[in-house]
Every structure is written in C-alpha cells, then in structure tokens.
C-alpha cells in the first residue's frame, strides 16, 4: 500500500495554478443582450463621455447661477423667459444673460446656463417673465457632460462576470457587442457498479446517478458548456477508453468516483497512462472530500500550443463531490478559463452550536441559514456521510480550518452559498 | 393639476396582491436536466425510501453489533469470514451468527448484520478469520434504508426555485421530469424622445436606451421569457398602439418612462383607456422611484377565464427603474406566477457613514460592499439622480424605512444584491 501525502485546498490550488498559469483561453464577441453570466475578456474603457451633454436632473428653469444670487422667498429675482426646446433636441446658440428657459429632467441645459432651478422654487408670472425664489450654485440641478462616466474611464476589468445591471451600463456606452471568454466544454464521467440511470428503478444494492446530474447543473451555473455525460461501470479499461474519448472533445473532465475496492488506485493509474504530468494531487486534507484526485494531461500531439487538460476525480458521495466542486473546481474554472478573480459574496452568520473539526483536516459542513434579528443564524446539518438530504435542507457550506479543533457556538462564520 | 396619493411599497404590494390573488398560472413538465432556475409547480414528495437498502458508509466488515460487545485493542473478538458480494449486488440470504463479511462504502449491508466495523479496527488473520478490535453500536457505519429520505417525505414546496444542488436530490429520487411553472412573457416598452437605440451614436441631447436592455436582462434572471422590446417616441397615441399590441402577446408589460412634460398624465390615461380597473397606483413613496405607475387590465373579451395583466410604468432613470424592479416587480412575478415565497438571501453589513433619509419616503441607496474582518462594510454610492455609474461600482441596494430620519454609521444593514 502506497502512502501518499494528501494536499490541503491551498496546496492543491497552488499546484493547479503552477500547471495552468498563463493558459490563454479563446475569446469571442457576442451581442450585449446575450451576455449575462458571461465573463468579459478585455478591460472595457468608456469610448465617450456620459451624459455627453449637460443634462438637467430636475424639472425646472435653466439659468446662469450667478444671476440668482440673493434670490429668496421674499426677494425673487426675475428672468425673461425664452422658448424651451423639446426633449432630445439640441439647444442652438447660447442662453442670453437675464434669460431663463424651461428644461425637463433629462433635457439639455443650454450653453450659457450652468444650473437648473427646480420648478417648485419658481413662479411663472406670465409667458415672458419668471420669478426665481432661490439662489442656486454652479452645476446645481445639472449633471455635467462627463460627470457620470468619462471618456477612457476603466469600466470593467477583464474577468468580470456580467450581471444584469451591467447590461444597462454597457448599453449606456453603446457596447452592442462584448468580447467574452468562450465557454469551456466540461465532460462528466460517473463511474460505479452500483450506479444506475435516474430513469431506472434501482434494485436493492443500486443507487441512482446523482453526481452527473448535480455536476452538470453546477458546471453550467459556473458558465461552462456541458460536453459528454458518461455513466460507466467501475472498470479500469472502461474508464480508460472513456477518458481517452472524452479528452479529445473536452476542456475539462470531471470523474465522479466509484466506491469499489481499488477504485482510487486504478483511477490514478488510468490518469497517469493518459499522459504527462499525470496525477498531481492524490487526495485532499478535507472532510468530506479526501478521495479527490487531480490529474493534468498535456497534449503533446498538438505542437502548435501546449494544450493542458485537468482531469479531476471527485468523491462518490454527492455532498463531498459538490463541496469539492464549490471549493476547488469552480474557483479553478473561474481563474483559469475566465481570468475571474472576483470573490463571490458570502453570507455571514452566527453559529448556533459548538462544532468539532476533523483531525488535522479542513472540515466542510453543510448548513442551513435562518433569518434572525440582526444576522443570520447558522445551523449545521448533521447527517451520515453520503446523505443527499443535506442538500435538500441546506443553504450552503461553512469551513472549519485545519488548525482549529472546532468552533464555539456564537462564532461568526462565512457561509458559501450553494 | 390632480394631487394623487402615492403608495408605499407595502401598499402597492397589497393592491397587487388583491388584484392578482388566486391567479392560476400554466404549468408544464420538463426534463430534470433543463430545470435549473425554474420554479416547481407542485409539492414534491419522495416516491421511495433512500438509500432503499441498508448501505455501508465506511469500508469495513458487516457484523451483528451485539457480537462485538467487549471487543477492544487488547481483546479482539473473532469472526468467521464469508464471501463478500460485489458493489451494486444484492446480498442474498442472511449473515449467519458469528460471521462477518467485507462491505465497501456504498455497498449493501447483508440481512442479519446491523453495523459495519471500519477496516482500521479489524485485522484479517487469514482468508477465513477476522479479528475485530472495537465494539460497535447498532447501525454504526450503516445508513439504514429510509434514513436519508423516506417515502412520502415532503422534499420541495410548490414555488421553490430549483438550484443546481436540487438537481442532485431530484435525481436521487428518480424525478426525471419536473412539473414547473411556465415562463411568463414580459414585454418592455421604452419611451422617450431623447432615447436612441444603443447602436446609434447619440447626438447631444439624446441618450442611449439603457432601461430596455437592463430590464430585459433582469426579467430573464427572474425566470421570465422576453417578449417584445419596443423603443418608441413619447407620444400618447404611439404608446396606446404599442401597449394594445403588446397586451395581446404578453403576460406582463413594463413601460420605462419618458421624461417629457405630461408624460405621467398621458401614460395614466392610456393605461386607463386599455381596460378596467386601470391605474391602481399613481406613484411610490420611494426615493428614487416616485414616478412609478401600476395599472391592471382585465381582459373581458375572453370569457373562459379572467385574464389580468399588470402594466407597470417604471421611472426613466435606470437606477430608479432597476430599484423598483428589484423591490416591487420581481417579488410580484415570483409570487404571482411562480407561487414563490422564498426570500432571497440578503447580505448583512455595517454602514460606513451616516445617511440622511428622504422626507417621509423610503430611501433606496446603491451601495458597494467591501470585505472586512468580521462582516461586510457597506459604502453608500453618492451620485446625481440618473447616474448609471452607480450600477457600475455598486453591489446592491439598501433601504431606509420611511419612518426613519436616517441611519447612523455603524448600523447593521441588509443589502439586496443586484
């Protein structure tokens, strides 16, 4: 029996980083309206000033602010009125001294004017004269032409994942197409002699294929395309054939492990046989999640560029497989393919009971959140290893670091949402 | 000038609830693997027990636990070994007294045995005899046949939005198709004489159409299908024609308001002309977000069922339009069409400065989150009304309730993520 050192999450991450650093990933231009959830592939700078003209942010009268000096409720300043222009039209020429003109919210403030007095502080005496009851400062009621966004301003960094609100910002600067990273093709291989397809009625001893479904949903949520999904028996030869086939048509392979005796050993052998450098991580110092294997296959047939593929063997237990996906595989995909270094927002909460940690390993605990007065209450979900019901009632995970013996009730903890 | 009372968010919600209560919405069955993000349309109960058989959760030897009584490091108990069955196979018959058999993680525990001793606490003396060095309790190392999920257990309530992890749970119980709510068709009408298409170069005075793009992305994120997107000039006749056309082919209409004089009045008139009951909310006590109009049109031509459509007039300013969408329209869609009453997880944080509130109105403030030691720091983003740059650097919103004059630095606040 070989005794191989397991890696901490950080160690495994560093190994992956070393192997995949500098990987250049395909980009493509897509229409703005189809880009939600995609990752931007270049720094985006504004090509223009926004609003592009001095725009009124109130309904009121455009004036020269210094001419309103001293105006008040009891001491109005009077202005001659000149015709206003329609919304969306250009104000030709310059507003003359002593004149005011009506501008609606969003309308253009005429040249010469530098502020807009809200209609509430004015009194139209007749068609030609307006009384202004309040003095205004320079730029009051006005958004100046480059105040919102200025030309050449950095808007988004490469790797940013496009949110619905970003679509609004990108529309505002006229980015009708966006350069984004292509979606890597991820294939999933579910192995296990006890695994049957979900449409089958499992006889005693068999269980349905949970992992390939959950992992398929997760990789798509991360922003990948689903390649092949293979459900195979837990035999070295079958695994080798399937991995070889899947390698030719995938950018990443996830193997969801069988539980048969010797499975881990032959999976490592099969991965090593596929190419160099082969297996780089023989297990994780994570509970649950220990039987995780990371292999890297460099394609030497293709001389044009060194194409490397990660083959990740995940634990057979759904909770462990999904946990390792969230902790290790998803960040890998985001960083390697999408150059995204944004940290997902985590939820803070107060731990509602004492928790013991796994000996010398990081411990991943499924938790349920409950809204309390100030912060969330975090309830650990207890359940035997392999229980899918943890996913049912859980909202996410928390981690106990390896160095800690446990966490006390009342500790503030981070929850990684499912 | 008519002075109409504006509604608080709660008042507007209650009006919507009154008008749309009991609306029955279409459902359909879709394949499990396409169901992420969809809303379940019926309570889902498990049709079977899980795991369905007594399953080992460790690699070890299945025994009768009472026969291990007194076993210890220095005082092993000896068992006869009998052949193990392959993973996924049925253990026929019953394990005889005094016997043990090897079971791998995930394997079936034979009838007769009630626990599995981890391999670490055993010593195989030869092919026929095993020494057990630890006593085990009933069900130790075993997940019993209905321990994870039991038959007829309620798994998901109607209205639950399917997460990637739920796909795993549903696969486990063999739910290869899921009954979900249909996706309502939402059409968006962007009005304004100053608005140009995003592919146009706006001349001074004009701005690009931000709202229809942002709203289209948002309604799809909520789970709707995008119907028509109309960009029209701010004229009553044009608006009426467009709304009439869109009404025939949409389940919800969003009108993103123009800023021209009289726009609000004629929008209300047009909505009232479309049918009864017409406008139910003439404005919101929300800053920004006041120029929000809610109208309800009941289709009386169709005698089979009372089809009601919400026509929501949103403010022209993107930040206000998106804020009202998040606060009012999205919850309406989730509750009315999808019967979803789950509250989205909010992020708590500590406010980093004093904030004044709008007079007598709820105040919506765009904020940026920064990770701090214990909880997030919440930084309000200041910007003139109508600035899209608030969306650029913001992570979400916070609300100051109407009764409060403001919030002090150091207050713990809820952030609704974009």
Interface residues (C-beta under 8 A of the other chain):
Chain A: X32 X33 X36 X50 X51 X52 X53 X55 X57 X59 X85 X86 X87 X88 X89 X90 X91 X104 X105 X106 X107 X108 X143 X147 X148 X149 X155 X156 X163 X164 X165 X166 X167 X168 X169 X170 X171 X172 X173 X174 X175 X176 X192 X193 X194 X195 X198 X199 X200 X201 X202 X203 X204 X205 X206 X207 X208 X209 X210 X211 X213 X214 X216 X217 X218 X220 X221 X234 X258 X259 X260 X261 X316 X318 X322 X343 X345 X347 X348 X369 X371 X374 X375 X376 X383 X384 X385 X386 X387 X388 X389 X391 X392 X394 X395 X412 X417 X418
Chain B: X32 X33 X36 X50 X51 X52 X53 X55 X57 X59 X85 X86 X87 X88 X89 X90 X91 X104 X105 X106 X107 X108 X143 X147 X148 X149 X155 X156 X163 X164 X165 X166 X167 X168 X169 X170 X171 X172 X173 X174 X175 X176 X192 X193 X194 X195 X198 X199 X200 X201 X202 X203 X204 X205 X206 X207 X208 X209 X210 X211 X213 X214 X216 X217 X218 X220 X221 X234 X258 X259 X260 X261 X316 X318 X322 X343 X345 X347 X348 X369 X371 X374 X375 X376 X383 X384 X385 X386 X387 X388 X389 X391 X392 X394 X395 X412 X417 X418
